[in-house]
């Protein structure tokens, strides 16, 4: 899953209006950022395998520390604790923890059975949505569209930047999604470390989301909950 994660982050603004959109978006992609980091240090492994799935040429050889079911729950608990110390709100902390774990859920829907329950040798899970081009596009674009609709119904732009910042985010990551799946594929012999570098584009979600929120305001029925950046 790719832009579907971003859709959930946008939609979550309605549930946690006190939190910057940047934090919500980053929470959705936390497991992938961890995965990229773990591949760089040699703790996890992936490689190119053209034709592995209809919508993915990446073979996730081993990634139990970032995408194992048990570890995804652990990272969610850590996210809850961090959010609780920062926001002092159980509701907000639960939303952030749920967003972190939602990444595993959407990947479970997308991946072939390569998501381990615990260690690399444990039973692996995955429903294989990526084997269907049409199904992947419907789910990914649908989730993003729902997220944009819910976010714009929760906030309204305070100036022109409020529209431009949000539109540019959606266009940029949608373009990356289509380029990743339908554009030229990198060389098969590309090193895993170079292969995961694009993952760190997700770090941009934090400042980008903050920028968007600073040029939008909550609609009246959400104002009473306040907002914190």
LUMMIMAR-388943 format. One record per atom (N, C-alpha, C): x, y, z; atom name; residue in one letter; residue number from 1. Coordinates in pm, whole numbers, m for minus. Each point is the difference from the previous one (the first is absolute). Layout:
LUMMIMAR-388943
X / Y / Z / CA / a / NUM
...
//
This chain:
LUMMIMAR-388943
85 / m119 / 0 / N / x / 1
m85 / 119 / 0 / CA / x / 1
89 / 125 / 0 / C / x / 1
m49 / 106 / m63 / N / x / 2
81 / 121 / m14 / CA / x / 2
m83 / 123 / 33 / C / x / 2
m77 / 49 / m97 / N / x / 3
m81 / 119 / 26 / CA / x / 3
m119 / m31 / 90 / C / x / 3
m35 / m128 / 13 / N / x / 4
m106 / m37 / 93 / CA / x / 4
34 / 38 / 142 / C / x / 4
129 / m16 / 38 / N / x / 5
44 / 40 / 133 / CA / x / 5
m21 / 150 / 22 / C / x / 5
33 / 78 / m101 / N / x / 6
m15 / 145 / 9 / CA / x / 6
m147 / 37 / 15 / C / x / 6
m87 / m74 / m69 / N / x / 7
m143 / 24 / 14 / CA / x / 7
m47 / m17 / 143 / C / x / 7
48 / m104 / 67 / N / x / 8
m39 / m21 / 140 / CA / x / 8
51 / 113 / 89 / C / x / 8
121 / 48 / m27 / N / x / 9
55 / 112 / 78 / CA / x / 9
m84 / 125 / m14 / C / x / 9
m44 / 29 / m122 / N / x / 10
m86 / 116 / m23 / CA / x / 10
m134 / m17 / 71 / C / x / 10
m57 / m119 / m9 / N / x / 11
m130 / m26 / 62 / CA / x / 11
7 / 11 / 151 / C / x / 11
116 / m35 / 58 / N / x / 12
13 / m1 / 146 / CA / x / 12
m7 / 139 / 62 / C / x / 12
13 / 104 / m80 / N / x / 13
m10 / 137 / 53 / CA / x / 13
m134 / 22 / 68 / C / x / 13
m103 / m65 / m51 / N / x / 14
m133 / 14 / 60 / CA / x / 14
m3 / m61 / 139 / C / x / 14
76 / m106 / 21 / N / x / 15
1 / m67 / 130 / CA / x / 15
95 / 66 / 99 / C / x / 15
103 / 68 / m51 / N / x / 16
100 / 62 / 88 / CA / x / 16
32 / 140 / m50 / C / x / 16
m94 / 93 / 8 / N / x / 17
22 / 134 / m55 / CA / x / 17
105 / 81 / 75 / C / x / 17
38 / m42 / 121 / N / x / 18
101 / 72 / 76 / CA / x / 18
141 / m24 / m54 / C / x / 18
15 / m101 / m82 / N / x / 19
132 / m43 / m45 / CA / x / 19
28 / 50 / m141 / C / x / 19
123 / 42 / m23 / N / x / 20
39 / 43 / m134 / CA / x / 20
m18 / m113 / m100 / C / x / 20
m43 / 34 / m119 / N / x / 21
m13 / m98 / m107 / CA / x / 21
134 / m68 / m26 / C / x / 21
110 / 72 / 16 / N / x / 22
131 / m59 / m22 / CA / x / 22
26 / m119 / 90 / C / x / 22
m40 / 9 / 125 / N / x / 23
19 / m111 / 95 / CA / x / 23
m87 / m118 / m40 / C / x / 23
m123 / 27 / m41 / N / x / 24
m91 / m107 / m40 / CA / x / 24
52 / m73 / m124 / C / x / 24
47 / 76 / m99 / N / x / 25
51 / m61 / m122 / CA / x / 25
127 / m81 / 26 / C / x / 25
87 / 54 / 83 / N / x / 26
124 / m70 / 31 / CA / x / 26
m28 / m129 / 77 / C / x / 26
m101 / 1 / 86 / N / x / 27
m37 / m120 / 75 / CA / x / 27
m41 / m113 / m94 / C / x / 27
m71 / 36 / m106 / N / x / 28
m45 / m102 / m97 / CA / x / 28
117 / m68 / m70 / C / x / 28
110 / 70 / m16 / N / x / 29
114 / m53 / m75 / CA / x / 29
118 / m36 / 90 / C / x / 29
m22 / m1 / 130 / N / x / 30
109 / m26 / 94 / CA / x / 30
65 / m136 / m25 / C / x / 30
m80 / m104 / m28 / N / x / 31
57 / m133 / m19 / CA / x / 31
89 / m7 / m124 / C / x / 31
m38 / 71 / m106 / N / x / 32
85 / 1 / m120 / CA / x / 32
131 / 75 / 24 / C / x / 32
m6 / 109 / 75 / N / x / 33
122 / 73 / 32 / CA / x / 33
92 / m87 / 85 / C / x / 33
m58 / m74 / 94 / N / x / 34
80 / m95 / 79 / CA / x / 34
60 / m107 / m90 / C / x / 34
m80 / m49 / m95 / N / x / 35
49 / m104 / m91 / CA / x / 35
119 / 50 / m80 / C / x / 35
m11 / 122 / m55 / N / x / 36
111 / 57 / m76 / CA / x / 36
125 / 12 / 85 / C / x / 36
m18 / 43 / 124 / N / x / 37
113 / 14 / 92 / CA / x / 37
64 / m135 / 30 / C / x / 37
m84 / m100 / 24 / N / x / 38
51 / m134 / 33 / CA / x / 38
71 / m65 / m119 / C / x / 38
m48 / 28 / m121 / N / x / 39
70 / m52 / m119 / CA / x / 39
137 / 66 / m13 / C / x / 39
7 / 130 / 26 / N / x / 40
127 / 71 / m11 / CA / x / 40
105 / m55 / 96 / C / x / 40
m44 / m40 / 119 / N / x / 41
96 / m51 / 99 / CA / x / 41
16 / m152 / m6 / C / x / 41
m69 / m63 / m95 / N / x / 42
16 / m143 / m20 / CA / x / 42
m86 / m89 / 86 / C / x / 42
m95 / 58 / 70 / N / x / 43
m85 / m79 / 89 / CA / x / 43
m115 / m67 / m76 / C / x / 43
m42 / 62 / m110 / N / x / 44
m105 / m58 / m84 / CA / x / 44
49 / m5 / m144 / C / x / 44
m74 / m71 / m86 / N / x / 45
48 / m21 / m136 / CA / x / 45
m116 / 3 / m100 / C / x / 45
21 / 70 / m110 / N / x / 46
m92 / m6 / m114 / CA / x / 46
82 / 7 / m128 / C / x / 46
m62 / m41 / m110 / N / x / 47
70 / 4 / m128 / CA / x / 47
m103 / 11 / m113 / C / x / 47
50 / 36 / m118 / N / x / 48
m87 / 8 / m117 / CA / x / 48
m23 / m140 / m57 / C / x / 48
m123 / m26 / m31 / N / x / 49
m37 / m128 / m61 / CA / x / 49
m111 / 30 / m101 / C / x / 49
38 / 44 / m121 / N / x / 50
m101 / 36 / m101 / CA / x / 50
m102 / m111 / m20 / C / x / 50
m128 / 41 / 1 / N / x / 51
m107 / m97 / m19 / CA / x / 51
m41 / m70 / 127 / C / x / 51
58 / 39 / 114 / N / x / 52
m34 / m65 / 127 / CA / x / 52
m150 / 11 / 26 / C / x / 52
m55 / 120 / m24 / N / x / 53
m144 / 21 / 7 / CA / x / 53
m37 / 101 / m109 / C / x / 53
m126 / 3 / m39 / N / x / 54
m41 / 86 / m110 / CA / x / 54
28 / 147 / 28 / C / x / 54
m11 / 41 / 128 / N / x / 55
18 / 140 / 36 / CA / x / 55
124 / 24 / 86 / C / x / 55
89 / m95 / 6 / N / x / 56
122 / 20 / 79 / CA / x / 56
110 / m92 / m50 / C / x / 56
118 / 59 / m21 / N / x / 57
118 / m77 / m38 / CA / x / 57
95 / m19 / 117 / C / x / 57
m44 / 44 / 118 / N / x / 58
83 / m15 / 119 / CA / x / 58
m28 / m134 / 68 / C / x / 58
104 / m71 / 33 / N / x / 59
m13 / m121 / 79 / CA / x / 59
48 / 31 / 141 / C / x / 59
m90 / m10 / 95 / N / x / 60
33 / 28 / 139 / CA / x / 60
52 / m129 / 63 / C / x / 60
131 / m14 / m5 / N / x / 61
64 / m124 / 41 / CA / x / 61
m13 / m22 / 150 / C / x / 61
26 / 105 / 75 / N / x / 62
m7 / m11 / 146 / CA / x / 62
m19 / 139 / 59 / C / x / 62
m114 / 21 / 66 / N / x / 63
m23 / 128 / 68 / CA / x / 63
m87 / m16 / 124 / C / x / 63
42 / m91 / 90 / N / x / 64
m80 / m27 / 121 / CA / x / 64
4 / 113 / 102 / C / x / 64
106 / 80 / 0 / N / x / 65
13 / 105 / 102 / CA / x / 65
m89 / 120 / m29 / C / x / 65
m31 / 23 / m125 / N / x / 66
m86 / 113 / m34 / CA / x / 66
m142 / m44 / m35 / C / x / 66
m15 / m117 / m64 / N / x / 67
m130 / m40 / m52 / CA / x / 67
m52 / m132 / 56 / C / x / 67
67 / m57 / 97 / N / x / 68
m56 / m116 / 67 / CA / x / 68
m123 / 42 / 80 / C / x / 68
m98 / m86 / 9 / N / x / 69
m124 / 33 / 70 / CA / x / 69
26 / 41 / 145 / C / x / 69
79 / m79 / 70 / N / x / 70
27 / 31 / 141 / CA / x / 70
76 / 131 / 13 / C / x / 70
101 / 20 / m85 / N / x / 71
77 / 124 / 8 / CA / x / 71
m82 / 121 / m41 / C / x / 71
m94 / m17 / m94 / N / x / 72
m88 / 112 / m36 / CA / x / 72
m83 / 43 / 120 / C / x / 72
m44 / m97 / 79 / N / x / 73
m73 / 32 / 123 / CA / x / 73
92 / 70 / 100 / C / x / 73
125 / m46 / 8 / N / x / 74
96 / 63 / 91 / CA / x / 74
24 / 145 / m39 / C / x / 74
23 / 26 / m129 / N / x / 75
22 / 137 / m46 / CA / x / 75
m123 / 86 / 25 / C / x / 75
m118 / m59 / m10 / N / x / 76
m124 / 75 / 27 / CA / x / 76
m8 / 39 / 147 / C / x / 76
39 / m90 / 88 / N / x / 77
0 / 30 / 143 / CA / x / 77
102 / 110 / 31 / C / x / 77
116 / m8 / m64 / N / x / 78
102 / 104 / 19 / CA / x / 78
m54 / 135 / m51 / C / x / 78
m69 / m3 / m114 / N / x / 79
m61 / 122 / m51 / CA / x / 79
m104 / 56 / 94 / C / x / 79
m79 / m89 / 61 / N / x / 80
m100 / 44 / 97 / CA / x / 80
67 / 70 / 118 / C / x / 80
106 / m61 / 52 / N / x / 81
69 / 58 / 115 / CA / x / 81
62 / 135 / m34 / C / x / 81
60 / 10 / m118 / N / x / 82
60 / 127 / m41 / CA / x / 82
m107 / 108 / m17 / C / x / 82
m113 / m36 / m61 / N / x / 83
m108 / 96 / m20 / CA / x / 83
m61 / 43 / 133 / C / x / 83
m11 / m95 / 92 / N / x / 84
m58 / 32 / 131 / CA / x / 84
87 / 101 / 75 / C / x / 84
131 / m16 / m10 / N / x / 85
90 / 93 / 68 / CA / x / 85
m1 / 138 / m66 / C / x / 85
m29 / 3 / m130 / N / x / 86
2 / 126 / m73 / CA / x / 86
m134 / 73 / 5 / C / x / 86
m110 / m74 / m20 / N / x / 87
m131 / 63 / m13 / CA / x / 87
m88 / m12 / 124 / C / x / 87
36 / m92 / 91 / N / x / 88
m79 / m18 / 123 / CA / x / 88
m147 / m25 / m31 / C / x / 88
m25 / m79 / m102 / N / x / 89
m136 / m30 / m41 / CA / x / 89
m9 / m146 / m39 / C / x / 89
m85 / m75 / 71 / N / x / 90
m14 / m142 / m31 / CA / x / 90
m56 / m19 / m141 / C / x / 90
m99 / 80 / m36 / N / x / 91
m61 / m11 / m132 / CA / x / 91
103 / 23 / m111 / C / x / 91
78 / 107 / 15 / N / x / 92
102 / 31 / m100 / CA / x / 92
104 / m111 / m8 / C / x / 92
42 / m49 / 114 / N / x / 93
101 / m107 / 4 / CA / x / 93
m51 / m127 / m65 / C / x / 93
m128 / m32 / 22 / N / x / 94
m59 / m119 / m62 / CA / x / 94
m7 / 16 / m152 / C / x / 94
m32 / 120 / m46 / N / x / 95
m5 / 24 / m145 / CA / x / 95
137 / m21 / m62 / C / x / 95
103 / 55 / 63 / N / x / 96
136 / m14 / m54 / CA / x / 96
44 / m145 / 1 / C / x / 96
m28 / m72 / 109 / N / x / 97
34 / m143 / 7 / CA / x / 97
m74 / m78 / m108 / C / x / 97
m127 / 34 / m21 / N / x / 98
m79 / m69 / m102 / CA / x / 98
53 / 28 / m139 / C / x / 98
46 / 123 / m24 / N / x / 99
57 / 33 / m131 / CA / x / 99
129 / m79 / m25 / C / x / 99
82 / m13 / 102 / N / x / 100
124 / m78 / m16 / CA / x / 100
m34 / m144 / m36 / C / x / 100
m97 / m58 / 72 / N / x / 101
m35 / m140 / m27 / CA / x / 101
m78 / m14 / m130 / C / x / 101
m70 / 106 / m42 / N / x / 102
m75 / m7 / m126 / CA / x / 102
91 / m29 / m118 / C / x / 102
125 / 42 / 12 / N / x / 103
96 / m29 / m108 / CA / x / 103
13 / m151 / m19 / C / x / 103
12 / m72 / 110 / N / x / 104
11 / m147 / m10 / CA / x / 104
m127 / m58 / m60 / C / x / 104
m115 / 50 / 42 / N / x / 105
m128 / m53 / m50 / CA / x / 105
m11 / 18 / m151 / C / x / 105
32 / 120 / m50 / N / x / 106
m8 / 24 / m144 / CA / x / 106
105 / m80 / m76 / C / x / 106
118 / m19 / 60 / N / x / 107
101 / m83 / m65 / CA / x / 107
m43 / m147 / 0 / C / x / 107
m68 / m43 / 105 / N / x / 108
m53 / m136 / 5 / CA / x / 108
m98 / m23 / m116 / C / x / 108
m77 / 102 / m31 / N / x / 109
m93 / m10 / m113 / CA / x / 109
76 / m3 / m133 / C / x / 109
108 / 77 / m10 / N / x / 110
72 / 18 / m127 / CA / x / 110
101 / m109 / m30 / C / x / 110
80 / m36 / 97 / N / x / 111
113 / m91 / m22 / CA / x / 111
m45 / m144 / m26 / C / x / 111
85 / m74 / m70 / N / x / 112
m13 / m145 / 1 / CA / x / 112
41 / m47 / 140 / C / x / 112
m17 / m126 / 35 / N / x / 113
35 / m45 / 135 / CA / x / 113
150 / 12 / 30 / C / x / 113
42 / 120 / 40 / N / x / 114
139 / 23 / 36 / CA / x / 114
13 / 79 / 130 / C / x / 114
m113 / 28 / 65 / N / x / 115
3 / 74 / 127 / CA / x / 115
5 / m101 / 115 / C / x / 115
114 / m10 / 68 / N / x / 116
12 / m100 / 106 / CA / x / 116
m80 / 38 / 124 / C / x / 116
m42 / m99 / 73 / N / x / 117
m67 / 27 / 127 / CA / x / 117
101 / 51 / 102 / C / x / 117
117 / m64 / 5 / N / x / 118
104 / 44 / 94 / CA / x / 118
135 / 4 / m71 / C / x / 118
75 / m107 / 5 / N / x / 119
131 / m3 / m64 / CA / x / 119
m10 / m38 / m147 / C / x / 119
115 / 4 / m67 / N / x / 120
3 / m29 / m142 / CA / x / 120
m46 / m140 / m36 / C / x / 120
16 / m94 / 94 / N / x / 121
m38 / m138 / m28 / CA / x / 121
m142 / m34 / 42 / C / x / 121
m73 / 97 / 51 / N / x / 122
m136 / m26 / 47 / CA / x / 122
m99 / 0 / m116 / C / x / 122
m122 / m41 / 28 / N / x / 123
m106 / m2 / m101 / CA / x / 123
m20 / 139 / m57 / C / x / 123
m20 / 8 / m132 / N / x / 124
m10 / 130 / m66 / CA / x / 124
m142 / 23 / m54 / C / x / 124
m39 / 128 / 0 / N / x / 125
m135 / 39 / m34 / CA / x / 125
m1 / 97 / m119 / C / x / 125
m111 / 7 / m72 / N / x / 126
m16 / 93 / m111 / CA / x / 126
m110 / m47 / m93 / C / x / 126
m86 / 93 / m41 / N / x / 127
m114 / m36 / m84 / CA / x / 127
28 / 16 / m149 / C / x / 127
105 / 76 / m36 / N / x / 128
44 / 5 / m139 / CA / x / 128
m78 / 93 / m92 / C / x / 128
m51 / 112 / 52 / N / x / 129
m71 / 95 / m86 / CA / x / 129
88 / 47 / m116 / C / x / 129
132 / 9 / 23 / N / x / 130
90 / 47 / m104 / CA / x / 130
3 / m91 / m123 / C / x / 130
m61 / m117 / 8 / N / x / 131
m9 / m86 / m117 / CA / x / 131
m107 / 49 / m97 / C / x / 131
m80 / 96 / 42 / N / x / 132
m105 / 56 / m85 / CA / x / 132
27 / 148 / m24 / C / x / 132
26 / 37 / m125 / N / x / 133
23 / 141 / m33 / CA / x / 133
m125 / 82 / 25 / C / x / 133
m114 / m47 / m50 / N / x / 134
m125 / 74 / 17 / CA / x / 134
m38 / 12 / 148 / C / x / 134
12 / m110 / 72 / N / x / 135
m35 / 1 / 142 / CA / x / 135
87 / 96 / 79 / C / x / 135
130 / 0 / m30 / N / x / 136
93 / 90 / 69 / CA / x / 136
m35 / 145 / m26 / C / x / 136
m26 / 33 / m126 / N / x / 137
m32 / 139 / m35 / CA / x / 137
m130 / 45 / 68 / C / x / 137
m99 / m86 / 1 / N / x / 138
m128 / 35 / 62 / CA / x / 138
17 / 27 / 149 / C / x / 138
73 / m88 / 69 / N / x / 139
17 / 14 / 145 / CA / x / 139
89 / 120 / 33 / C / x / 139
113 / 12 / m69 / N / x / 140
94 / 109 / 30 / CA / x / 140
m62 / 137 / m29 / C / x / 140
m51 / 18 / m120 / N / x / 141
m57 / 129 / m38 / CA / x / 141
m125 / 28 / 82 / C / x / 141
m77 / m104 / 28 / N / x / 142
m120 / 18 / 82 / CA / x / 142
32 / 47 / 140 / C / x / 142
100 / m61 / 64 / N / x / 143
39 / 42 / 135 / CA / x / 143
52 / 143 / 1 / C / x / 143
80 / 36 / m101 / N / x / 144
52 / 136 / m6 / CA / x / 144
m115 / 100 / m20 / C / x / 144
m93 / m32 / m88 / N / x / 145
m112 / 90 / m26 / CA / x / 145
m85 / 19 / 125 / C / x / 145
m26 / m108 / 72 / N / x / 146
m78 / 10 / 124 / CA / x / 146
74 / 87 / 101 / C / x / 146
131 / m20 / 9 / N / x / 147
80 / 80 / 93 / CA / x / 147
m6 / 149 / m32 / C / x / 147
14 / 34 / m127 / N / x / 148
m6 / 141 / m41 / CA / x / 148
m137 / 59 / 32 / C / x / 148
m105 / m74 / m29 / N / x / 149
m135 / 49 / 27 / CA / x / 149
m22 / 25 / 149 / C / x / 149
41 / m95 / 83 / N / x / 150
m20 / 15 / 145 / CA / x / 150
86 / 114 / 56 / C / x / 150
122 / 13 / m52 / N / x / 151
86 / 108 / 49 / CA / x / 151
m56 / 136 / m37 / C / x / 151
m48 / 14 / m123 / N / x / 152
m54 / 130 / m43 / CA / x / 152
m135 / 29 / 63 / C / x / 152
m67 / m101 / 51 / N / x / 153
m124 / 24 / 73 / CA / x / 153
26 / 31 / 147 / C / x / 153
123 / m29 / 44 / N / x / 154
39 / 31 / 137 / CA / x / 154
66 / 137 / 9 / C / x / 154
70 / 39 / m106 / N / x / 155
70 / 129 / m3 / CA / x / 155
m43 / 79 / m123 / C / x / 155
30 / 127 / 3 / N / x / 156
m22 / 85 / m117 / CA / x / 156
122 / 90 / m17 / C / x / 156
34 / 34 / m120 / N / x / 157
122 / 79 / m22 / CA / x / 157
m18 / 142 / 52 / C / x / 157
107 / 53 / 57 / N / x / 158
m2 / 137 / 50 / CA / x / 158
60 / 96 / m102 / C / x / 158
73 / m52 / m97 / N / x / 159
56 / 80 / m108 / CA / x / 159
29 / m91 / m119 / C / x / 159
59 / 55 / m104 / N / x / 160
25 / m79 / m122 / CA / x / 160
97 / m114 / 25 / C / x / 160
95 / 21 / 90 / N / x / 161
96 / m106 / 29 / CA / x / 161
m68 / m124 / 57 / C / x / 161
m112 / 21 / 67 / N / x / 162
m72 / m114 / 56 / CA / x / 162
m48 / m96 / m107 / C / x / 162
m35 / 52 / m116 / N / x / 163
m41 / m85 / m112 / CA / x / 163
122 / m55 / m72 / C / x / 163
100 / 84 / m24 / N / x / 164
118 / m42 / m74 / CA / x / 164
79 / m107 / 76 / C / x / 164
17 / 20 / 130 / N / x / 165
79 / m95 / 79 / CA / x / 165
m63 / m139 / m1 / C / x / 165
m132 / m5 / 18 / N / x / 166
m69 / m129 / 0 / CA / x / 166
3 / m64 / m139 / C / x / 166
m28 / 79 / m101 / N / x / 167
m2 / m53 / m138 / CA / x / 167
137 / m52 / m40 / C / x / 167
104 / 73 / 36 / N / x / 168
135 / m41 / m38 / CA / x / 168
39 / m131 / 67 / C / x / 168
m42 / m20 / 125 / N / x / 169
27 / m126 / 70 / CA / x / 169
m66 / m116 / m73 / C / x / 169
m127 / 16 / m31 / N / x / 170
m76 / m107 / m66 / CA / x / 170
60 / m30 / m138 / C / x / 170
31 / 104 / m76 / N / x / 171
54 / m19 / m135 / CA / x / 171
138 / m66 / 5 / C / x / 171
85 / 48 / 91 / N / x / 172
137 / m52 / 8 / CA / x / 172
2 / m149 / 32 / C / x / 172
m73 / m41 / 105 / N / x / 173
5 / m140 / 40 / CA / x / 173
m80 / m90 / m94 / C / x / 173
m104 / 55 / m64 / N / x / 174
m71 / m78 / m101 / CA / x / 174
90 / m24 / m120 / C / x / 174
76 / 103 / m40 / N / x / 175
94 / m16 / m111 / CA / x / 175
106 / m104 / 33 / C / x / 175
51 / 3 / 124 / N / x / 176
98 / m100 / 42 / CA / x / 176
m59 / m141 / m5 / C / x / 176
m125 / m10 / 41 / N / x / 177
m69 / m130 / m1 / CA / x / 177
m5 / m57 / m141 / C / x / 177
m44 / 81 / m97 / N / x / 178
m10 / m49 / m137 / CA / x / 178
137 / m22 / m63 / C / x / 178
97 / 85 / 33 / N / x / 179
135 / m18 / m52 / CA / x / 179
61 / m128 / 54 / C / x / 179
m22 / m27 / 127 / N / x / 180
54 / m119 / 64 / CA / x / 180
m54 / m128 / m64 / C / x / 180
m130 / 1 / m31 / N / x / 181
m64 / m121 / m50 / CA / x / 181
3 / m13 / m153 / C / x / 181
0 / 113 / m70 / N / x / 182
m11 / m7 / m146 / CA / x / 182
118 / 63 / m73 / C / x / 182
92 / 63 / 73 / N / x / 183
115 / 61 / m62 / CA / x / 183
113 / m99 / m21 / C / x / 183
114 / 47 / m52 / N / x / 184
116 / m88 / m20 / CA / x / 184
47 / m59 / 132 / C / x / 184
32 / m126 / m2 / N / x / 185
47 / m68 / 120 / CA / x / 185
152 / 17 / 15 / C / x / 185
47 / 12 / 124 / N / x / 186
145 / 10 / 22 / CA / x / 186
70 / m128 / m40 / C / x / 186
133 / 5 / m19 / N / x / 187
75 / m120 / m37 / CA / x / 187
m17 / m111 / 104 / C / x / 187
m10 / m122 / m48 / N / x / 188
m21 / m114 / 90 / CA / x / 188
114 / m14 / 100 / C / x / 188
120 / 40 / m42 / N / x / 189
116 / m16 / 88 / CA / x / 189
21 / 121 / 92 / C / x / 189
m98 / 90 / 8 / N / x / 190
13 / 114 / 90 / CA / x / 190
14 / m48 / 145 / C / x / 190
90 / 61 / 73 / N / x / 191
22 / m42 / 138 / CA / x / 191
m123 / 32 / 84 / C / x / 191
m29 / m85 / 100 / N / x / 192
m116 / 23 / 86 / CA / x / 192
3 / 138 / 66 / C / x / 192
118 / 48 / 34 / N / x / 193
10 / 130 / 68 / CA / x / 193
m46 / 113 / m91 / C / x / 193
37 / m7 / m129 / N / x / 194
m48 / 101 / m93 / CA / x / 194
m149 / m18 / m28 / C / x / 194
m44 / m125 / 4 / N / x / 195
m138 / m31 / m29 / CA / x / 195
m96 / 63 / 99 / C / x / 195
41 / 11 / 126 / N / x / 196
m91 / 50 / 103 / CA / x / 196
8 / 151 / 18 / C / x / 196
92 / 67 / m67 / N / x / 197
14 / 144 / 20 / CA / x / 197
m130 / 78 / m26 / C / x / 197
m79 / m36 / m105 / N / x / 198
m125 / 75 / m22 / CA / x / 198
m97 / m8 / 117 / C / x / 198
12 / m102 / 83 / N / x / 199
m88 / m13 / 116 / CA / x / 199
9 / 124 / 89 / C / x / 199
118 / 58 / 5 / N / x / 200
20 / 113 / 92 / CA / x / 200
m65 / 129 / m49 / C / x / 200
m62 / m6 / m119 / N / x / 201
m84 / 112 / m44 / CA / x / 201
m118 / 18 / 94 / C / x / 201
m36 / m108 / 72 / N / x / 202
m111 / 9 / 94 / CA / x / 202
29 / 97 / 115 / C / x / 202
128 / 24 / 26 / N / x / 203
36 / 95 / 105 / CA / x / 203
m56 / 139 / m33 / C / x / 203
m17 / 27 / m131 / N / x / 204
m56 / 129 / m43 / CA / x / 204
m143 / 19 / 48 / C / x / 204
m67 / m109 / 34 / N / x / 205
m139 / 10 / 44 / CA / x / 205
m14 / 85 / 125 / C / x / 205
100 / m1 / 87 / N / x / 206
m9 / 78 / 124 / CA / x / 206
m2 / 149 / m28 / C / x / 206
103 / 59 / m64 / N / x / 207
m6 / 144 / m27 / CA / x / 207
m110 / 38 / m98 / C / x / 207
m29 / m88 / m94 / N / x / 208
m105 / 30 / m98 / CA / x / 208
m136 / 9 / 68 / C / x / 208
m26 / m95 / 90 / N / x / 209
m127 / 2 / 72 / CA / x / 209
m13 / 121 / 91 / C / x / 209
109 / 39 / 64 / N / x / 210
m1 / 120 / 85 / CA / x / 210
m29 / 123 / m84 / C / x / 210
62 / 6 / m118 / N / x / 211
m24 / 112 / m92 / CA / x / 211
m147 / 8 / m40 / C / x / 211
m57 / m114 / m34 / N / x / 212
m142 / m2 / m38 / CA / x / 212
m88 / 52 / 113 / C / x / 212
20 / m53 / 120 / N / x / 213
m84 / 38 / 114 / CA / x / 213
12 / 147 / 35 / C / x / 213
117 / 57 / m20 / N / x / 214
20 / 140 / 37 / CA / x / 214
m71 / 97 / m95 / C / x / 214
m49 / m53 / m110 / N / x / 215
m74 / 84 / m93 / CA / x / 215
m144 / m47 / m16 / C / x / 215
m45 / m78 / 100 / N / x / 216
m138 / m44 / 4 / CA / x / 216
m48 / 13 / 145 / C / x / 216
m130 / 13 / 18 / N / x / 217
m57 / 10 / 134 / CA / x / 217
m108 / m105 / 15 / C / x / 217
m21 / m40 / 125 / N / x / 218
m105 / m97 / 26 / CA / x / 218
m137 / 61 / m25 / C / x / 218
m90 / m77 / m53 / N / x / 219
m137 / 46 / m14 / CA / x / 219
m63 / 13 / 138 / C / x / 219
m103 / 77 / 11 / N / x / 220
m54 / 44 / 129 / CA / x / 220
m29 / m114 / 96 / C / x / 220
m55 / m111 / m47 / N / x / 221
m37 / m107 / 92 / CA / x / 221
120 / m74 / 59 / C / x / 221
121 / 26 / m57 / N / x / 222
122 / m61 / 54 / CA / x / 222
83 / 100 / 81 / C / x / 222
m35 / 128 / m6 / N / x / 223
79 / 103 / 66 / CA / x / 223
8 / m21 / 150 / C / x / 223
m106 / m51 / 59 / N / x / 224
m3 / m14 / 146 / CA / x / 224
102 / m101 / 51 / C / x / 224
45 / m88 / m89 / N / x / 225
100 / m98 / 41 / CA / x / 225
141 / 57 / m3 / C / x / 225
17 / 114 / m71 / N / x / 226
130 / 64 / m8 / CA / x / 226
92 / m76 / m93 / C / x / 226
120 / 56 / m17 / N / x / 227
100 / m64 / m85 / CA / x / 227
138 / 35 / 51 / C / x / 227
89 / m96 / m7 / N / x / 228
138 / 21 / 46 / CA / x / 228
96 / m46 / m106 / C / x / 228
101 / 83 / m23 / N / x / 229
102 / m35 / m98 / CA / x / 229
128 / m48 / 69 / C / x / 229
//
